Amino acid sequence: MSVLADNQIAALSLNSERPMITPFIDRLVKEGPTGLRLISYGLSSYGYDVRLAADDLKVFTNLNAGIVDPRKMDPSCYTEPLLRHDDDGLPYVLQPPNSLMLGHTLEYFRIPRDVLVIVTGKSTYARAGSSVIATPLEPGWEGQLVLEIVNHTNSPLKIYPGQGIAQLIFHQGADDCTISYADRGGKYQGQTGTQDAKV
């Protein structure tokens, strides 16, 4: 198994029949149009930094005394954070202290049968006390990726939608898998938005 380099990720994402990443940014973007510094996103040397969508963010809450049951999620277990704008005009949400927030990527993925993708956090957020949890993107899976964002601090944390939130590392196998995620009818196949847990 090998890790895909930038040119290989680009070739798979610019495939007109089945692009691996849509929309695809062919470079690492670190600045906005006016030169404002951003949390980077796009193609890197051996990976791809994804962006968090601004819609359908869900923060777990105990305000409604709901019980979190992964077999049957209760909508009262969530609250929607308020989208705000900082002094530079950039949108952000405040994630409460010691909390978990669900969101999804702006990007849509179509993972080839011989590729497995591992998700890691970005150092910018890690150094601010945040981590990202996500399960692997399996061969044959497609959809928007749901991310679990953890604020490990005792303070509110600014999370910036539209900017980088996590990095994906693409591992290519020596051959196509025998049975892909799509072949077995995976329950999160084709998901869009922030999907709840399913069984």
N, C-alpha and C positions, 0 to 999 in steps of 0.2 A: 504494500500500500504506500502511495506517495502523496505528498501535499501539493496541491495545484498552485502554480505560480501565477502572477498577474496576467501574463499573456494567455494562459490556458483558461483562466476564469473569464477573461474578456471574450475569447473565442466561443465559449459555451453560452455566454450571455448575449452575444450578438447573432446567434443562430436564429435565422428568420422563422424557421418552422417551430422550434420549441426553445425560446430563450430561457436560460436558467434564472436570470434576475431581471425583473421589470418593475420600475424603470431602472436602467443601469447607468451608473456614473463612472466613466472610464478613467478617473483620476481621484486622488484624495483631496477633497474640498476642505480647506481650512479657513476660508474667508468668505463673507457675504459679498454682494455686488458693490457695497460701499467701502469695502476693506475691513469691515468689522470682523474680529476673530470669532470663529465658531468652534464647536466641538466637532472634530473632523468626521467625515463620512465619505463613502465611495471606495474605489479600488485601491488596495495597498499591495505591498510586495508579494505577500503570500496569503491574502485574505480579502475580505470585503467588510467595511464598516457600515452597518445598517442604521436607518433613522427610525425614530419613534413617531407614529402617527399621533395627531392631536385629538382625534375623535375616539370615543368609546373607551376612555381610561376608567379604570375601576380600582378604588382603594378599599381594602378590607376594613370593616368597621364593626365595633360591638355596640354601636348606638341603639340598634334595634333588637339586641339580644338574640340575633339569629345564630343558628348552629351551622358551621361550615361542614357540609357533607359532600365529598367528591362524587358520590353516586347520584345526588340530586341537589344541585346548587340552589340556594335560596337567594333571590335577588336582593333581599333586605340585608344581606351580609356585605353589600357594597355601598359605597357612596361615590359620586362623581366629583373629581376635583375641579375647581374653578380655573378656567384658562385666563391667565393674566398676561401683562406685558411689562417688561422691565424698562429702565430708563433709556436703553438703546433701542427700544421698540420690539425686542425679541419676545415671542410668546414663551410662557413657562407655566408649570403647575407647581404648587407647593405640596410635596409629599410629607405627610405628618411624621413625627419622630417614631422610630421603631415600628415601621409599618411595611406592608407589602402592597404593591400596586401592580395591576395587570394592564398591559397595553399590547398593541400590535405594530408591526413594521409597516412603513409606507410601501416597502418592496413586496412584490409577489414572487414566489419561487416555484420553479419546476426542476426538481432534482433528478439528474440522470440515474439510470439503473446501476451505474458503477461508481457512484459518488455518495459519500456519507459526510455530513456537515456537523461540525462541533461549534458551539456558541461559547464565546468567552466575553468577559466584561471589558470595558475600556478603562485605561489607567486614570484618565481624568476624573471619572466618577468614582473609581475605587479609592482614589486619594481623598475624595470628599465623603467617604464612608458609605458608599453605595455599591451594591453588586447586582448582577443580572443572572437569573436562573432561567435556563431553557433546556429542553431535551433535544437530542440530536435530530437533525433533518434527515430522515431516512431515504434510501434510494427509492425513487418513484413517487415520493411525496410532492404535493404541490399545494400552495396556498400562501396566505400572509402568516408570518410567524408570530405567535403569541409569546410575549416576554413577561417574566415575573421580576419586578424591580424591587429590591429590598433597601430600605433606609435603615442602616445599622446605628445611626447616631441618635442622640437625645434631642436633636434640634430639627426643625423643618428643613427640608432640602429642596432646592430648585431643580426641577427636571425640565429640560428644554426639548419639546417636540420639534420635529423637523431637522434636528441635529443628530450627530452620531450617538448611539446608545450601547451598541455591542459590536463585537467583531466575529465574523464567521470564518472558519478555517475549513477548507474543502479537501477531503481525503479521497483519492481515487484508487479503487481496487484494481487488481490485475485483470479482472473479468467482470461481466455483468452478474448481479446476484440472480439466483434461480427464482426466488419469489420476492417481489418488491412490495413496498407499502401499498401501492395501488392494486397489485394483484390480490392481496389479502383483504382488500376493502377497508383500509384503515379508517377509523371513525373521524379523524380530523382532515381527511382528504378534501381539498378544495376550499378550506375554510377562509373566510374573510372576516375582518373585524376581530374583536376580542372575544373568542369563544370560551364558554365555561367548560369545566371538566365534564367529561362524558364517560359512561361505561357501556 
